[in-house]
Amino acid sequence: MAETPVIDVRNVIKDFPSEAGVFRALHGVSMRVMQGELLSIVGPSGSGKSTLMNIIGCLDSLTEGQYLFDGRDISAFEEAELAHLRNGSLGFVFQQFNLLPRLSARQNVGLPLVYSGRSRAERDAKAEELLGLVGLAGKERSRPMQLSGGQQQRVAIARALANDPRLLLADEPTGALDTKTGREVLDMVRRLNRERGVTAIIVTHDPGVAASTDRVVRIHDGRITYDGPPTAEALAGAGRQVAADETPA
């Protein structure tokens, strides 16, 4: 029996209203992601990569097509079902760390577990385990402003793993970091993928980030133009910027 993809996006179309009429951000996009994959979605600003990530992350709805998560068609899920899926099966890491400044690293990591009904003791134990996993043992009581940018992103990754998600979604996770720190964060994501089997999608316009993944899905003008290993062809022009009057996506 064939393995069920974690992500199965079929002929997805996404339209947005605009002053000039309807803007089509995605034109019949299809892709599959299997358990344990580490891939990047690349493309210049306005290509549709963030729109696709928002749909995969259940942060936005599709206009036409079908989206199956672990074999379940979520295209018609109610908001409560989507919220449950986001909290229990998806982990998010963004360019801005989005940590609560008054909470310690341990408390920030444990936040998703509050919504899962876990006890304080369970939250603290899980948070400490995950902080150790990302190399922050001993920093449990530190608040975000006491940590470097790279350390804050590590806290954000630990938080994303709190509910043992099926999929980790990282949107420009190194964008706010210097080159050395960004490389360390990417190395950690690769280690989580190799050693713990974490399925991860990194959305980026940086060819260097994409080159660190095993598979590259390139989007241009809302269409997938490449899906395969990180070759020079796949990464060429990934950082091109769109004109100021183009619609971002």
MOKAKA-V446172 format. One record per residue. N is the residue number from 1. SS is DSSP state (2 for helix, 1 for strand, 0 for the rest). PHI is phi in whole degrees, 0 to 359 (NA if undefined). NEAR is the number of other C-alpha atoms within 12 Angstrom. Layout:
N/SS/PHI/NEAR
N/SS/PHI/NEAR
This chain:
1/0/NA/3
2/0/293/6
3/0/292/14
4/0/278/16
5/0/297/23
6/0/294/32
7/1/240/39
8/1/222/29
9/1/259/35
10/1/236/27
11/1/50/24
12/1/279/32
13/1/243/28
14/1/228/32
15/1/248/26
16/1/234/22
17/1/289/13
18/1/214/13
19/0/298/8
20/0/271/11
21/1/121/10
22/1/276/14
23/1/258/23
24/1/265/29
25/1/276/36
26/1/232/39
27/1/245/29
28/1/65/27
29/1/280/39
30/1/228/29
31/1/196/35
32/1/234/29
33/1/231/37
34/0/265/27
35/0/304/27
36/0/88/28
37/0/283/32
38/1/234/40
39/1/224/40
40/1/239/49
41/1/251/50
42/1/241/50
43/0/156/42
44/0/290/32
45/0/303/32
46/0/89/32
47/0/281/39
48/0/112/43
49/2/294/42
50/2/289/38
51/2/298/40
52/2/297/50
53/2/298/42
54/2/296/26
55/2/290/37
56/2/299/47
57/0/276/41
58/0/61/36
59/0/264/22
60/0/210/24
61/0/256/29
62/0/273/34
63/0/272/28
64/1/218/23
65/1/108/26
66/1/215/30
67/1/228/37
68/1/249/29
69/1/247/33
70/0/53/24
71/0/85/20
72/1/264/20
73/1/282/21
74/0/262/31
75/0/303/28
76/0/247/19
77/0/298/22
78/0/285/14
79/2/300/16
80/2/296/13
81/2/293/18
82/2/294/26
83/2/297/21
84/2/296/21
85/2/294/27
86/2/299/34
87/2/283/32
88/2/263/27
89/2/239/32
90/1/237/39
91/1/241/35
92/1/242/43
93/1/229/36
94/1/243/33
95/0/300/28
96/0/273/24
97/0/290/36
98/0/57/25
99/0/270/34
100/0/279/23
101/0/296/17
102/0/273/16
103/0/260/21
104/1/287/29
105/2/302/42
106/2/299/42
107/2/291/37
108/2/297/41
109/2/294/47
110/2/281/40
111/2/305/33
112/2/301/36
113/2/284/30
114/2/300/24
115/0/286/18
116/0/267/22
117/0/78/16
118/0/280/19
119/0/289/16
120/2/301/18
121/2/297/16
122/2/296/23
123/2/298/27
124/2/296/28
125/2/295/21
126/2/294/31
127/2/298/42
128/2/294/31
129/2/299/26
130/2/289/35
131/2/296/37
132/2/295/23
133/2/298/25
134/0/264/36
135/0/82/26
136/0/240/30
137/0/301/21
138/0/94/19
139/0/253/29
140/0/301/34
141/0/269/24
142/0/289/27
143/1/270/23
144/2/309/30
145/2/291/19
146/2/268/18
147/0/246/24
148/0/287/21
149/2/301/29
150/2/296/35
151/2/293/34
152/2/297/44
153/2/293/44
154/2/295/48
155/2/299/51
156/2/298/45
157/2/292/50
158/2/300/45
159/2/299/45
160/2/296/42
161/0/266/43
162/0/302/42
163/0/262/35
164/0/50/29
165/0/292/32
166/0/287/35
167/1/217/43
168/1/256/48
169/1/249/43
170/1/240/42
171/1/258/37
172/0/49/36
173/0/293/44
174/0/252/40
175/0/297/29
176/0/259/21
177/0/243/25
178/0/287/15
179/2/301/18
180/2/296/14
181/2/294/22
182/2/300/29
183/2/296/22
184/2/295/25
185/2/296/38
186/2/296/37
187/2/300/25
188/2/292/31
189/2/298/42
190/2/298/32
191/2/295/23
192/2/299/29
193/2/293/27
194/2/288/19
195/2/271/14
196/2/245/21
197/0/70/21
198/0/291/32
199/0/282/37
200/1/222/47
201/1/240/51
202/1/250/48
203/1/264/46
204/1/204/41
205/0/251/39
206/0/266/34
207/2/301/31
208/2/295/29
209/2/293/39
210/2/298/41
211/0/295/32
212/0/275/31
213/0/260/36
214/0/272/28
215/1/218/32
216/1/239/42
217/1/248/45
218/1/257/44
219/1/244/42
220/1/219/35
221/0/52/28
222/0/78/35
223/1/231/31
224/1/283/30
225/1/251/27
226/1/202/27
227/1/209/26
228/1/177/27
229/0/292/23
230/0/283/28
231/0/275/22
232/2/300/17
233/2/298/18
234/2/294/33
235/2/265/36
236/0/298/25
237/0/75/22
238/0/296/37
239/0/261/24
240/0/299/19
241/0/264/19
242/0/277/21
243/0/293/12
244/0/297/9
245/0/267/10
246/0/281/18
247/0/281/27
248/0/285/25
249/0/208/28
